[in-house]
Structures are given as structure tokens and as C-alpha cells.
Amino acid sequence: MIKLFSASLVLALSTTAVAQTPPPPPPPEAKSQAMPYVMAAGRSDLYEINSSQIALEKSQTPAIRKYAQMLIMHHQKTTTATMKAARRAKLDPTPPMLDPGATASINELQSAQQTDFDRLYIAQQIPAHQAALDLHTSYASGGDQPPLRTSAKAAAPVVKRHLDAAMKMQNGGTTNRM
């Protein structure tokens, strides 16, 4: 009887647990070297845009939908600003692309059950924005190209607001019901 109960509990926990795969942090050289910074910033923005588009499709929570809409708008702007700054720095970056880790995060959001989606989305947003904030603040203070340092300095407070909003939702708002 105890074995049956234990097996049932393990099964129940394993079926309700949802993995959370945050996108990987940028490489260390992105914190100081122009081209790695541009590629990492673009990849981060692209993840935020794509994950938030999925949130608009899957979430029924008004606060999550509003947050996702904000991320799409802001991260499109930061991508544009970074690309302009890269051109001023005489760089010719390719359009941003997701790496395998970010692709895995996106795939996890796409396959998430409706009941788990909001929690998973916010659980990915927090480490993604922590990594992006570290990237932008590091490059802003020690990057090798002045136009990109200026762009990174402008992006950092935007990313910080996104991080604060995600943490607030996780700690007391909409995602605790999930």
C-alpha cells in the first residue's frame, strides 16, 4: 500500500512539474567586444520578441499579455538601436538569430500546457532579463566601441524595468495561481 502511494505521488509530481529552460547567458567576450555584444544583444532581443509573441497566443492572463506586448515593442526598439550603433561603429552585423538554447526555450513555451504557460513564461523571463541586464551594463561600462556603449547604457534601464515587472508577477501576482 505504501509503495503504491509513493509511486502515485511520484507520478503526480512528475506529470505536474514543468521544466523551465531559460535561454543561455551570452558568452563572456560579449561583455567587452563589439561584434559578440551585438550578436548577443540581438539574440536576446529576438528571444524576448518570439517568446512574447507566443505569450500573446497562449496566455489568457491580462497582466501577462500586457507584459508580453511591452516586451515586443521595447525589444524591437533596442534591436534597432543596437544595429544603428553597430553601423556607426563601422560593423556590419548579420540579423539576429536564436542559438540552440534559446530555441529550446521557445520550443518549451510552444509545447507548454495552458495551465503551466504563464508560470513557465515568467520563469524564463527572469533569468533571460538578468543575463541581458548583465550584458548591457557590462558592455556600457567596458565595451570597446563608444556608439555601442551608449546604446547599451540606454538599453540597461529598459531591461531592468522588464526584470522588475517579471519578478513582481512571479512573487505576488498572476503566476502564483498557476
C-alpha positions in Angstrom: 0.0 0.0 0.0 2.8 2.4 0.9 4.7 1.6 -2.2 1.6 2.2 -4.3 1.0 5.6 -2.6 4.7 6.6 -3.1 4.6 5.6 -6.7 1.3 7.6 -7.2 2.8 10.6 -5.5 6.0 10.5 -7.7 3.9 10.1 -10.8 1.6 13.0 -9.8 4.6 15.3 -9.1 6.4 14.3 -12.3 3.4 15.0 -14.5 2.7 18.4 -13.0 6.2 19.6 -12.9 7.2 21.6 -15.9 10.8 22.1 -16.8 12.0 25.6 -17.3 14.7 26.2 -19.8 15.9 29.8 -19.7 18.0 30.8 -22.7 21.7 30.5 -22.1 23.7 33.6 -21.0 25.8 35.4 -23.5 29.5 34.5 -23.9 31.9 36.4 -21.7 33.5 38.2 -24.7 30.1 39.8 -25.4 30.5 42.0 -22.3 33.5 43.9 -23.8 33.9 43.2 -27.6 31.7 44.9 -30.1 30.6 42.1 -32.5 30.0 39.5 -29.8 28.0 42.1 -27.9 25.9 43.0 -31.0 25.2 39.3 -31.7 24.3 38.5 -28.1 22.1 41.6 -27.7 20.3 40.8 -30.9 19.8 37.1 -29.9 18.5 38.2 -26.5 16.0 40.7 -28.1 14.9 38.0 -30.6 14.2 35.5 -27.8 12.2 38.2 -25.9 10.2 39.0 -29.0 9.5 35.4 -30.0 8.7 34.2 -26.5 6.3 37.2 -26.0 4.6 36.5 -29.3 3.9 33.0 -28.0 2.6 34.6 -24.8 0.1 36.7 -26.8 -1.2 33.5 -28.4 -1.3 31.2 -25.3 -1.9 33.3 -22.2 -5.3 34.4 -21.1 -3.9 36.5 -18.2 -4.3 40.2 -18.9 -1.1 41.1 -17.0 1.0 38.6 -18.9 -0.4 39.7 -22.2 0.3 43.4 -21.3 3.8 42.5 -20.3 4.4 40.5 -23.5 3.1 43.3 -25.6 5.5 45.7 -23.8 8.5 43.3 -24.4 7.8 43.0 -28.1 7.7 46.8 -28.5 10.7 47.6 -26.4 12.9 44.8 -27.7 12.2 45.7 -31.3 13.4 49.2 -30.4 16.5 48.0 -28.7 17.4 45.8 -31.6 17.0 48.8 -34.0 19.1 51.0 -31.7 21.9 48.3 -31.4 22.0 47.8 -35.1 22.3 51.5 -35.8 25.0 51.8 -33.2 26.9 48.9 -34.8 26.8 50.6 -38.1 28.1 53.8 -36.5 30.9 51.7 -35.1 31.7 50.5 -38.7 30.4 47.0 -38.1 28.2 45.0 -40.4 26.3 42.6 -38.2 24.0 39.9 -39.6 20.4 39.8 -38.5 19.9 38.3 -35.1 19.4 34.5 -34.9 18.4 32.3 -32.0 21.0 29.9 -30.7 20.1 26.2 -29.8 19.5 27.1 -26.1 17.1 29.9 -26.9 15.4 27.7 -29.5 14.9 25.1 -26.8 13.3 27.7 -24.6 11.0 28.8 -27.3 10.0 25.2 -28.1 9.3 24.6 -24.4 6.9 27.6 -24.4 5.2 26.4 -27.6 4.6 23.0 -26.1 3.6 24.1 -22.6 0.1 23.3 -21.4 -2.2 26.2 -21.0 -2.3 25.7 -17.2 1.5 25.9 -17.0 2.2 28.6 -19.6 2.2 31.8 -17.5 4.4 30.3 -14.8 6.8 28.9 -17.4 6.9 32.2 -19.4 7.7 34.3 -16.4 10.2 31.7 -15.1 12.1 32.1 -18.4 11.9 35.8 -18.5 13.6 36.4 -15.2 17.0 34.7 -16.0 16.8 35.9 -19.5 16.5 39.5 -18.3 19.1 39.0 -15.6 21.5 37.9 -18.3 20.5 40.7 -20.6 20.9 43.3 -17.9 24.4 42.0 -17.1 25.3 42.1 -20.8 24.2 45.7 -21.3 25.6 47.1 -18.0 28.9 45.3 -18.6 29.3 46.5 -22.1 28.1 50.0 -21.2 30.9 50.2 -18.7 33.7 48.5 -20.5 32.8 47.9 -24.1 35.3 48.6 -26.9 33.1 50.8 -29.2 31.6 54.1 -27.9 28.4 54.0 -30.0 27.6 50.6 -28.7 28.5 51.6 -25.1 25.9 54.4 -25.5 23.3 52.0 -26.9 24.0 49.5 -24.1 23.7 52.2 -21.5 20.3 53.2 -22.9 19.1 49.6 -23.0 20.0 48.7 -19.4 17.2 50.6 -17.6 14.6 49.2 -20.1 15.8 45.7 -19.3 15.8 46.4 -15.6 12.2 47.5 -15.7 11.3 44.3 -17.6 13.1 42.2 -14.9 11.4 44.1 -12.1 8.0 43.6 -13.6 8.6 39.8 -14.2 9.8 39.4 -10.6 6.8 41.2 -9.3 4.4 39.0 -11.2 6.2 35.9 -10.1 6.3 36.9 -6.4 2.8 38.2 -5.9 0.7 38.4 -8.9 -0.7 36.4 -11.7 1.7 33.5 -11.8 1.3 32.3 -8.2 -2.1 30.9 -9.2 -0.5 28.6 -11.7 
